[in-house]
Amino acid sequence: MPSCSRYNLKQIRNRAVVALFAASGVTAAESRRLRLEELTVDGPRPDVFIDKSGPRLARKVPLDAFSLDILREYHQARSNLPCATDWLFVATAAGKPMKDDTLGQCVRAALKSLNITAADMSPRLLRNTYGRRHIHEGCTNEEISNLLGLSSHRTAVRLRQTLELP
């Protein structure tokens, strides 16, 4: 892959942020703590490893196929970026980690570019969409809770209720 300018790398990063939220259901806080080596984009089972944090359980989340090209492109570009940290998503070439506001801006810009509006245009919207999509595909509440790193089924039940017809 040719060398990326900072502007191009930023665009690639922003697309990868949105792809990761939509394809794995990680939280903004989890994405900020991700290290480069915790994203596996090649091999038979591409996934992202999320370390335990607070009540959220450690887990390996398989990545949905639609995200792989974008995540591969970013992973390669980020791997080639010489910086002092190993954070997956960096705000600057020096390796400064991203903040919640920047992650939210990535999601809002992506949604606006698709003419999508919602009351909450944040990473949480993509996390909930991820959960609903897997419920729609037939996953149980336990499977959804495991994918989202939750210790109870309350969120899965709530998401399932939003899909039920009156």
N, C-alpha and C positions, 0 to 999 in steps of 0.2 A: 504494500500500500504506500502510495506516495506520502511524503511528509505533509502534515497538516499545519496550516497557519492557526494562530490562536482563535481567530474568528470561526474557522471551519471546525476546529476541535470543540469549541463551545457549542456549535450547532449539533454536532454529533453527540456530544455529552447530553444536551438537553433532550434529544430524541431518545437516547438510551435510558435516561431517567424515567421518562414517560413509559417506555417499553417495559422497563423492569417493574414499575408499579402495576401496570396492566397485566403483565404476564406471570407475576409471582405473588401479588397481594401483600408485599412487604409494607411496613409503615415508613413514614418519613424518617423517624428516629432510627429505625433499623438500617435504612439506606445510607444515612450519614455515617454509620459505624462500619459499613462494609469495607473490607480490604480487597485489593485486586485479586488475590488468590482465592477468595471465597466465591467468585463467579466462575463457573465452569461452562464454557460455551461450546466446547467440542466434545466429541465422544458420543457414546450411545445414549447417555442420559444427562443432557445439559441441566444444570441446576444452580441454585444459589444457596450457600450455607449461611444461616442466620444464627448467631450465637445467642445464648440465653441472656435475657435482660429483664430484670424485675419479674413480673408474673408471666411474661412470654417465654415459652419453651424454646430450647434450641431445636433447629430442624433444618433439613435439606428440602428445599422446595423445587420440584421440577419446573422448568421454564416452559411456558406455552410456546409452541412452534412459531407462531407469528412474530415473535420478538427476536428470534435467533440471529437473523442477518444484521439487524441494528445493533444488538448487543455484541456480536462478534466484531463488527467494525469499530465500535467504541473500545472494546477490550484491547484490541490490537493497537489502536491509536494511543490509548492510555498507557499500555505497556511500553510503548516507545517514547513516552514523555519522561525526560529526566527530571525527577523532582525528589525532594527529600523524604516524602511520605509514601506510604503504600495504600492510602485511601483510594477506594474505587472511584468515587466521584469527588473531584477537586474543583474548588472555585477559581483557583489561580494556578499558573504553571509552577509556582513555588510549592504547591501542595496544600494550600489552605483548604480545610474541609468546607463543604457546602453547608449552608444554613437552611432552616425550614422555609424562610421567605423565598429563597432562590429556588428551592424544590417546588414550592407552590407556584411560583411564576412560570416554571417549565410546564407544569400541568395546565395552568390557566391558558397559556399561549397556545398549547396544543389543542385544547378544547375549543378555544375561540377560532382557531384556524379551520376547524371542522363545523363551525356554526352551532356548537353545542353550548347551551347555557343551563346552569343549575344554581340552586341556592348555595351549594358548597362545591366550588370548583377547585378542590384540593386533592392531594394524594389519597385522602380517605375515600373520595368518590371512586377512584380507580381500584382501591382495595376492596370496597364493597361490591363494585362491578365484577371484580375477579371472583369473589365469593358467590355472587348470584349466578355467574356464568357456570361455575362448577356445580352448583345446585341444579341448575337447568339441565346439565349433562348427566345428572343422576347420582351425584355424590351424596353421602349421608351427612347428617349433622356432625358426626364424629370426624369424618374425613375432612370436612370444611374446617372444623376447629383445629385439626392437626395442621392443615395447610397454612392457616392463619396464625398458628402458634398460640392458640388460646387454650386455657385450662378448663373452660366450661363450654357448654353448647349454646349459651344464651345468645350470642351474636349470630350464630348459624341459624337458630330458630327465628330470630328477628329478620334476618335476610330472607329466609324461606317465606315468611309471612308476606313480604313485599311482592312476592311472585305469585301468590295464591289469588285466584279469582274470587270476587265476593260471592 
